[in-house]
Amino acid sequence: MSEPYSAPVAPSPADPNYNQPGKGNGFGITALVLGIVAVVFSIIPILGFIAFILGPLAVIFGIIGLTRKYTKKGTSVTGLILGVVSVIVAIIVTSIVAAAANSVSESLNKEHTIQYVVTTTGPAQVTYWNGSGSSNEDITSEWKKELTTTGFDFTTLSVSGDYTAESSVSCEIFVDGVSVSKNTGAGTGAHASCSGSSSSK
């Protein structure tokens, strides 16, 4: 007995989304390149502002690349992440540089009070920095001098006794009330010198 005849089954239409090969993603590659360049510039002080331009562009191209059908998404994701990271790093570096610059500016413009104190048991001559140069004064006993200056870096003070007699001399420098240098000398032509700076407090 023969088998009953069966009509051939027509093949179902192929799924248009099935087994589509991944295509290259130009937007993703662009995002990746922009992201890499943005990260490099983000860690360079001053030039970091370039990351604020390239970083967002990398994010935009990365998002566009992710929306493209039948394309590889890896470069788009990587470019997008690098774009975000570059902006974050640029913000951190810029903040650090700005804080450092502000600190230097405050240090340069800060007022300091300098006080000189000299003692002697006989005639002596004092030489000191007066804020713009050197000044000399003849003294015979304890001597003090105070001045206010802005952003100074270095100051000096010296005292020399008379060369015709023995004496004892001493000098001391105070910066903002803190002693930064002290010295003494004794004998004929006794001499003592002191020096200090705002950073030696």
Summary of the structure (lengths in Angstrom):
residues: 201
radius of gyration: 39.0
end to end distance: 116.1
largest distance: 150.3
contacts: 627
relative contact order: 0.12
helix: 38%
strand: 33%
